[in-house]
Amino acid sequence: MPLRVIAILVATAVFGIAGPSVAGSGPIEAMSPGATFRDCDHCPEMVVIPAGSFAMGSPEDEPGRTGDEGPQHRVTIARNLAVSKYAATRGEFARFVQESGYRAGPGCLIQRQGVWIDDRKADWRHPGFGQTESDPVVCMSIDDAIAYARWLSLKTGHDYSLLSEAEWEYAARGRSLTAYPWGAEASHDRANWGADKCCSPAADGKDRWLHTSPAGSFPPNAFGLYDMHGNAWEWTQDCWHRNYDGAPSDGSAWLTGGCIDRVLRGGSWNCSPSTMRSAAREVHDASGRYSVVGFRVARRG
């Protein structure tokens, strides 16, 4: 029996739905960069990102740089890639839970008066602050994110997954060379982030939210992607490595090293500006759930 058929049968048993529905779009290679599409009525809106190459990591003189952002190296994304326009929202994740019967585990690390507390009653529905259905879903472990992507793959017949770390940085930069896609300085008019010094929420200018903001509340980058910086950290596929010595140059995920810890990107509502830089990296236990962590998906082929 072909491996893809086996995968569909296994996923059907896990998620409790019948095989792939008719796809809402064709191959990504046949689409123009910047094109948007959905593969089903309740699937995330996707944006086609062009193939290209870029210098991954930060130059040694970039303010806020840490050693894990180097050495800077050339990475080539050889094929067009579709990336969700927004981080996965509460509404989208709720639809997944409703249709699949998936249960995210209990407990989430939430912030109270500047202290992180492992609240066993907290979860993605109750992250310790109010949200709309358009806010990014948080309190996500990487397994929750992967389960959502697998469900989309089964539902649509297309290959959905998390972005690799290299794909994430390429998509976030939008061909920019500066610390942020809009320039060298952080801006509360461009993203939802916290105080100048870590770690507490802040509201200033267009950033009027102390916690998460609804998807699309700030301008998109040059690729048409929203909230790549701030709002909620996003899981990537990659295992954590302390620097880029030996990193892949083809944009693929770096999956050696045991993967107990995984890479987060983008910063969040309570982070200092340096953590929002395009090259900034964060490490977290792959099984952990935090009220500052969500995810975004990609589609290949």
C-alpha positions as CSV (number, residue, x, y, z in Angstrom):
1,M,0.0,0.0,0.0
2,P,1.5,3.4,-0.9
3,L,2.8,5.5,2.0
4,R,0.4,8.4,1.2
5,V,-2.6,6.1,1.4
6,I,-1.3,4.7,4.7
7,A,-0.9,8.3,6.0
8,I,-4.4,9.2,5.1
9,L,-5.9,6.1,6.7
10,V,-3.9,6.8,9.9
11,A,-4.9,10.4,10.0
12,T,-8.6,9.5,9.3
13,A,-8.5,7.2,12.3
14,V,-6.9,9.9,14.5
15,F,-9.0,12.9,13.4
16,G,-12.3,11.1,12.7
17,I,-13.0,12.5,9.3
18,A,-13.1,11.0,5.8
19,G,-10.3,11.3,3.3
20,P,-9.1,14.4,1.5
21,S,-11.7,16.8,0.0
22,V,-11.3,18.3,-3.4
23,A,-8.6,20.9,-3.2
24,G,-9.5,24.6,-3.6
25,S,-6.4,25.4,-5.6
26,G,-3.7,24.0,-7.9
27,P,0.1,23.6,-7.6
28,I,1.9,26.5,-6.1
29,E,4.4,26.6,-8.9
30,A,1.6,27.5,-11.2
31,M,0.6,30.6,-9.1
32,S,2.2,34.0,-9.3
33,P,4.1,35.4,-6.2
34,G,1.7,37.4,-4.2
35,A,-1.4,35.4,-5.2
36,T,-3.7,34.4,-2.3
37,F,-6.0,31.4,-2.0
38,R,-7.8,29.1,0.4
39,D,-8.0,25.4,0.0
40,C,-11.3,25.1,1.8
41,D,-13.9,27.5,3.2
42,H,-12.4,27.4,6.7
43,C,-8.8,26.9,5.7
44,P,-6.3,29.6,6.4
45,E,-5.7,32.2,3.7
46,M,-2.4,31.5,2.0
47,V,0.0,33.8,0.2
48,V,2.5,32.6,-2.5
49,I,6.1,33.6,-1.6
50,P,8.6,33.6,-4.5
51,A,11.7,31.5,-4.6
52,G,14.9,33.3,-3.8
53,S,18.0,33.4,-1.7
54,F,19.0,35.5,1.3
55,A,21.7,36.0,4.0
56,M,20.3,34.2,7.0
57,G,21.2,35.5,10.5
58,S,22.4,38.9,11.6
59,P,25.6,40.9,10.8
60,E,27.9,41.2,13.8
61,D,27.3,44.9,14.2
62,E,23.5,44.6,14.4
63,P,22.2,46.1,17.7
64,G,20.6,43.4,19.9
65,R,22.4,40.6,18.1
66,T,23.2,37.4,20.0
67,G,25.7,34.7,19.2
68,D,23.1,32.2,18.1
69,E,22.3,34.3,15.1
70,G,25.6,33.5,13.3
71,P,27.5,32.9,11.4
72,Q,25.5,34.7,8.7
73,H,25.2,32.4,5.7
74,R,23.5,32.2,2.3
75,V,20.3,30.2,2.0
76,T,18.4,29.4,-1.2
77,I,14.7,28.7,-1.3
78,A,14.5,27.0,-4.6
79,R,10.7,26.8,-5.1
80,N,7.7,29.0,-4.5
81,L,6.2,28.5,-1.1
82,A,2.7,29.3,0.3
83,V,2.6,30.8,3.8
84,S,-0.5,31.6,5.8
85,K,-1.2,35.3,5.7
86,Y,-1.8,35.4,9.4
87,A,-0.7,33.3,12.4
88,A,-3.3,30.5,13.1
89,T,-6.2,32.2,14.9
90,R,-8.4,31.0,17.8
91,G,-11.3,30.6,15.4
92,E,-9.3,28.5,13.0
93,F,-8.0,26.3,15.7
94,A,-11.5,26.0,17.3
95,R,-12.8,24.7,13.9
96,F,-10.0,22.1,13.8
97,V,-10.9,21.0,17.3
98,Q,-14.6,20.8,16.5
99,E,-14.2,18.8,13.3
100,S,-11.4,16.5,14.5
101,G,-12.1,16.0,18.1
102,Y,-8.5,16.9,18.9
103,R,-7.7,17.7,22.5
104,A,-4.8,19.9,23.4
105,G,-3.3,18.9,26.8
106,P,-4.1,21.0,29.9
107,G,-1.9,23.6,31.4
108,C,-0.2,26.7,30.1
109,L,2.5,29.0,31.4
110,I,0.9,32.4,31.9
111,Q,2.2,35.7,33.2
112,R,0.8,37.3,36.3
113,Q,2.3,40.5,37.7
114,G,5.5,39.8,35.9
115,V,5.9,36.2,37.1
116,W,5.4,33.1,34.9
117,I,3.1,30.6,36.5
118,D,2.3,27.1,35.3
119,D,-1.5,27.3,35.5
120,R,-3.0,23.8,35.0
121,K,-6.4,25.3,34.4
122,A,-5.2,27.5,31.6
123,D,-5.2,26.5,27.9
124,W,-5.7,27.9,24.5
125,R,-9.3,28.8,25.4
126,H,-8.2,30.4,28.6
127,P,-4.7,32.0,28.2
128,G,-5.0,34.4,31.1
129,F,-6.4,37.3,29.1
130,G,-9.3,38.1,26.7
131,Q,-9.1,37.4,23.0
132,T,-11.3,37.5,19.9
133,E,-11.7,34.7,17.5
134,S,-9.4,36.6,15.2
135,D,-6.5,36.8,17.7
136,P,-3.7,34.3,17.3
137,V,-4.2,31.1,19.2
138,V,-1.7,30.7,22.0
139,C,-0.8,28.1,24.6
140,M,0.3,25.9,21.8
141,S,2.8,23.1,22.0
142,I,4.6,22.1,18.8
143,D,2.5,18.9,18.8
144,D,-0.7,21.0,18.7
145,A,0.7,23.0,15.8
146,I,1.8,19.8,13.9
147,A,-1.6,18.2,14.5
148,Y,-3.4,21.2,13.0
149,A,-1.1,21.1,9.9
150,R,-1.7,17.4,9.4
151,W,-5.4,17.9,9.6
152,L,-5.2,20.6,6.9
153,S,-3.2,18.1,4.8
154,L,-5.8,15.4,5.2
155,K,-8.7,17.8,4.6
156,T,-7.2,19.4,1.4
157,G,-4.9,16.7,-0.1
158,H,-2.1,19.2,0.0
159,D,1.2,19.2,2.0
160,Y,0.8,21.5,5.0
161,S,3.4,21.9,7.8
162,L,5.2,24.4,9.9
163,L,7.8,26.5,8.2
164,S,11.4,25.7,8.6
165,E,13.4,28.3,10.5
166,A,15.1,29.4,7.3
167,E,11.8,29.7,5.5
168,W,10.4,31.7,8.4
169,E,13.2,34.2,8.3
170,Y,13.1,34.5,4.5
171,A,9.3,35.1,4.6
172,A,9.6,37.6,7.5
173,R,12.4,39.6,5.9
174,G,10.4,40.1,2.6
175,R,13.8,40.8,0.9
176,S,14.7,43.4,3.5
177,L,18.3,43.6,4.9
178,T,17.5,45.7,8.0
179,A,16.9,44.4,11.5
180,Y,13.1,44.7,10.9
181,P,11.4,44.5,7.5
182,W,10.4,48.2,7.9
183,G,13.8,49.5,8.9
184,A,16.4,49.6,11.7
185,E,14.2,50.5,14.6
186,A,11.3,48.8,16.4
187,S,8.0,50.6,16.1
188,H,4.7,50.2,18.0
189,D,3.0,51.4,14.9
190,R,4.3,48.4,13.0
191,A,3.9,45.5,15.5
192,N,2.4,44.5,18.9
193,W,5.2,44.1,21.4
194,G,6.1,44.8,25.0
195,A,8.2,47.2,27.0
196,D,11.7,48.3,25.9
197,K,13.2,46.0,28.5
198,C,12.0,42.4,28.9
199,C,9.5,41.3,29.8
200,S,6.1,42.9,30.2
201,P,3.2,44.0,27.9
202,A,3.0,47.6,26.7
203,A,0.6,49.7,24.6
204,D,1.8,52.7,22.6
205,G,0.8,54.3,19.3
206,K,-1.1,52.0,17.1
207,D,-0.2,49.1,19.4
208,R,-3.1,49.6,21.8
209,W,-3.1,46.0,23.1
210,L,-1.4,44.8,26.2
211,H,-1.8,41.2,25.1
212,T,-2.6,39.7,21.6
213,S,-4.1,41.8,18.9
214,P,-6.5,40.6,16.1
215,A,-4.8,39.3,13.0
216,G,-4.0,42.1,10.5
217,S,-4.0,45.0,12.9
218,F,-0.7,46.2,11.6
219,P,0.7,46.7,8.1
220,P,1.9,43.6,6.1
221,N,5.5,43.1,5.0
222,A,6.6,43.2,1.3
223,F,5.4,39.6,0.8
224,G,1.9,40.4,2.1
225,L,2.3,38.6,5.4
226,Y,1.0,40.0,8.7
227,D,2.2,39.8,12.3
228,M,5.5,38.1,11.5
229,H,6.9,40.3,14.2
230,G,5.4,40.6,17.7
231,N,1.9,39.4,18.8
232,A,2.9,35.7,19.4
233,W,6.0,33.7,19.0
234,E,5.7,31.1,16.2
235,W,7.0,27.5,16.3
236,T,9.2,26.4,13.4
237,Q,10.1,22.8,12.5
238,D,13.8,23.1,13.5
239,C,15.5,21.5,16.5
240,W,17.5,24.0,18.5
241,H,21.2,24.5,17.7
242,R,23.3,27.1,19.4
243,N,24.6,28.6,16.2
244,Y,24.5,28.1,12.4
245,D,27.7,26.0,12.1
246,G,26.6,23.1,9.8
247,A,23.1,24.5,9.1
248,P,21.4,23.5,5.8
249,S,21.7,26.0,2.9
250,D,18.6,24.9,1.0
251,G,16.0,26.2,3.4
252,S,15.1,22.7,4.8
253,A,14.5,22.2,8.5
254,W,17.5,21.2,10.6
255,L,16.3,18.2,12.5
256,T,19.4,16.7,14.1
257,G,20.2,16.9,17.8
258,G,17.2,15.2,19.4
259,C,14.6,17.9,19.1
260,I,13.9,18.2,22.8
261,D,14.1,21.9,22.3
262,R,12.7,23.7,19.2
263,V,13.1,27.1,17.6
264,L,10.6,29.9,18.0
265,R,10.6,33.1,15.9
266,G,9.1,36.5,15.8
267,G,8.7,37.8,19.4
268,S,5.4,38.5,21.2
269,W,3.2,40.9,23.0
270,N,5.4,41.0,26.1
271,C,8.9,40.9,24.5
272,S,11.5,43.6,24.1
273,P,12.2,45.0,20.7
274,S,15.4,43.1,20.0
275,T,13.6,39.8,20.1
276,M,11.3,40.9,17.2
277,R,14.2,41.4,14.8
278,S,14.1,39.2,11.7
279,A,17.2,37.3,12.8
280,A,16.3,36.9,16.4
281,R,15.8,33.3,17.7
282,E,14.3,31.8,20.9
283,V,14.4,28.2,22.3
284,H,11.7,26.4,24.2
285,D,10.9,22.9,25.3
286,A,8.9,21.4,22.4
287,S,6.2,20.1,24.8
288,G,5.7,23.3,26.6
289,R,2.7,25.6,26.2
290,Y,3.1,29.4,26.8
291,S,0.6,32.2,26.5
292,V,3.0,34.0,24.2
293,V,3.4,31.1,21.7
294,G,1.4,30.2,18.6
295,F,2.2,29.1,15.1
296,R,1.8,29.7,11.3
297,V,1.6,27.1,8.5
298,A,3.1,26.7,5.1
299,R,1.9,24.7,2.0
300,R,4.3,23.1,-0.5
301,G,3.4,21.7,-3.9
